[in-house]
Amino acid sequence: ASPVRTIFIHWLNQTYNASMNYANRNASNPVSNQLLAEAYCGAVGTSVSIALGATFILKRLPSTGVLPLVVRTVLPWFAVAGA
């Protein structure tokens, strides 16, 4: 996948997650817009950084064997969970 595609997919996913979290928030406990923006930017930045870094590392691994298969299988989870 291209870096632009990776960035777009992770941005879209984190935007969806943030909108679901916002819609399901406890409205009786207000949170400032600044804190929401910081959390959103942090989540997007972390997710994109992990995805791009892992993609870079994966390109350096051999294409056969168990290790690349395991890394490719769990990589998306780590990128989202890290965010």
Rosetta blueprint (number, residue, H / E / L):
1 A L
2 S L
3 P H
4 V H
5 R H
6 T H
7 I H
8 F H
9 I H
10 H H
11 W H
12 L H
13 N H
14 Q H
15 T H
16 Y H
17 N H
18 A H
19 S H
20 M H
21 N H
22 Y H
23 A H
24 N L
25 R L
26 N L
27 A L
28 S L
29 N L
30 P L
31 V L
32 S L
33 N H
34 Q H
35 L H
36 L H
37 A H
38 E H
39 A H
40 Y H
41 C H
42 G H
43 A H
44 V H
45 G H
46 T H
47 S H
48 V H
49 S H
50 I H
51 A H
52 L H
53 G H
54 A H
55 T H
56 F H
57 I H
58 L H
59 K H
60 R H
61 L L
62 P L
63 S L
64 T L
65 G L
66 V H
67 L H
68 P H
69 L H
70 V H
71 V H
72 R H
73 T H
74 V H
75 L H
76 P H
77 W H
78 F H
79 A H
80 V H
81 A H
82 G H
83 A L
